[in-house]
Amino acid sequence: MIPDDTLREIARHARETYPAECCGLLLADASGALRFQAIANVAGSAEGAATSSRTREDGYVMDPKALLDALEAADRSGGRLWGIVHSHPDVGAYFSSEDKSMALAGGEEPLWPDVRYLVVSVRGGRVDGARLYTWDASGREFREEEVPGIPSFS
C-alpha cells in the first residue's frame, strides 16, 4: 500500500503545518512506486477564495499552479495521480461532507474515480491516525480503511 517512508513524510508534513490543514498528492511513477508531493494550502487567501470560503485551519485549497505543475510532471514521466492527502486538525480522520462533495465535484461520480483520499488526524500537533477513502462504483460510495502504523510516525 503506502510505503512507511512515505507515511513518515506525510506525518511530518501534517505536524509541521499544524494547526493548519496540510495538503498534497500521492503520485505513482511509471513503475507504480508512490511518492508524496506536498502542495501549499492557500485556503483563506485571495487565491483560495475563488474556490472556498474556508481558512487554512478548517479547510484546504491546493495552490493551483503547484498542483498543475505536479500533475503535469507526473504525466510527462509516465506516472499518475494515485491519491489526494489532507489533514484534519483536532477533529479526527474522517471524510467530511465537504471532502466528499469536492471528490464528487458536485456530481454523483468522482472527478477521479481511481484516486484515493488520505485523511490524516492531527491533535495537539501529533498525528494520531489516518484513513484512506476509495470509491466503490458498485456501492456508489467511498469505502473507508484505517491506515495502520501512521500514529507511530508522529
Secondary structure by P-SEA (a helix, b strand, c coil): cccaaaaaaaaaaaaaacccbbbbbbccccccbbbbbbbbbcccccccccccccccccccccaaaaaaaaaaaaaaacccccbbbbbbccccccccaaaaaaaaccccccccccbbbbbbbbccccccbbbbbbbcccccbbbbbbbccccccc
